[in-house]
Amino acid sequence: MNIIGNIVGVIAGLFIGIIAIGFIGAIITGDDASSKAACELMERSLDADVFLVRGEADAGYRYNVRVKNKGEKGDLTIIANLSTSEGEFERKQTLAFDSQEIRDLSFAFHEPTINASNIQGSITCRP
């Protein structure tokens, strides 16, 4: 019986550990299952642009998006991704939105060089 008790104790400990890791992960990533905000991505465009980086012109790309909170007041996290022949790049921003609020956002990517090819972008949004 003692061996069975030990096995049950180990399994229970693992189960509790997995649940704790899930809660900690939700806190760290900022996921809020109780948020009533609901994201809608409206107009979006990915365009070549020139930026000032440390006082010097640097070619890159700008991802513009119009975001609407079609739910209740709450935080929305917008994630812009750029994929090029020179690598993958990500920008992430969490903002508080009022209900039905619309915002125009812009994400700058100065990392790819002028020689980059196969430029693709995506934007996701979540409460």
C-alpha angles and dihedrals in degrees: 000000000000092000091051090049090052092049092049089048092052092048091048090049092051091048092051090046092053092050091049091050090052092052092046090049091052091051094047096046092044094237108162112191090188095060114118094195115118121199126220120184109210125171117007137174138178113209138172110250143166121238136188108242115180089342096307131102114255125181118227143122135288122206112203122191138171111220126194128191101216091177135058125308112295149108123301124194115211118195121192119193129192121193120192140157085264098055148286121297131187137193121189131186133174116203135176112242129191117225111286091003117152124203134182110222132186129200118196122209112188096162102088115081125229087262094061116122138187092045112190131165139190136184127201131182134196138170 
